[in-house]
Amino acid sequence: IVDGLTTVVAALFGSPLGTCVYIGHPQFKAQGARFYYSFYSWAAFCLLAMTGLFAFFNAIVPPYAIAPVILFVGLAINQEAFACTPEHQIPAAVLGLFPPVADWVVSKWPHGATPPPELAAIAHGALLVGLLWTSIAVQVIQRKFKHAAVWAMIAAALSAIGLIHQSQADLSFKTFTKGAGGFGTSPCAFAIGYSTQAIAFGVLAFLQARGSSRVPAPRLDKDDLVDAEELGQSMGRVRSESATIHDAICSAEPQDLAQDDARSAIGSSEGRSFANP
C-alpha cells in the first residue's frame, strides 16, 4: 500500500518511474494484464493481514518451500538491475550491495555471540547506507564531484543523528561520541568521515570549475542528455520489448517441437518403406 501511495504522489510531481512494480510485471503486461493483478494482490494481503491468516500459512508452509521462490525473485531483481546499469557504473552498484550483505551476515550470526561492532555498524540502516554509497560512487565515476559532495553531506547528517550506522537514532546527541565498538563506530566518527569526503569532493569540484588540468571534466552519457520522463518511457519500452521477445520464444518452442516430431515421424515412415519395398 505504501509503495502504491508513493507511486501516486511521485506521479503527481511528474515522475514516470513507479515504485510499485511486481516481479514479472513485463510478462504480465505483455499477456494483456491490467490493474486487476495489483488489485487482487492488495486484496489478498489485506485479507491475510487483518484476519491473522499469515501465521496460519507460516505454520503449514515450511520455510524451505518458500526460500527458493524468494531466492529466484532476488536473483531476478538483481539481474534486471545490473542489466539496466551502464557498464562503467557497475562498481557503484556492487558497492551498494555491501551493507545489505553485512546486514544478512549479522542476522545469521551464531546465537549467543556478539557480531563485530564494525560489521554491525555497516549493517545498521543497510538499505539507506547502500543507497548513499551507490549515489556517491556513481557521481565519482561520472566525475560530478559537486553532486558527490552533496550526497556525502547528506550521509554525514544522517550519521550524526544515528539514522544510519547505529542501532537507533539519537536526536538528543547523548551518544554522539559513543559507539558499540568505541569512538570508531560512534555517530561522530562516521559524521567526520563523510564530512571529510564532502570536503575532498568540494575541492575537486572547485578545481574542476576552474578548469584545472588535474581534474578532468564531468563525464556525460547519452542518458544525461535526456529528461527523466523520456528516459523512463524508454526503459519501459525496453522491458516490454524484452518480455515480448521472451513470450515469442516460449510460444515458438512448442511449434519447433511439433515440427521435430513431424520430421521424426516422416523419417521413420520412410525408413519402413525402404525396408519393406
Disulfide bonds with the S-S distance in Angstrom:
none
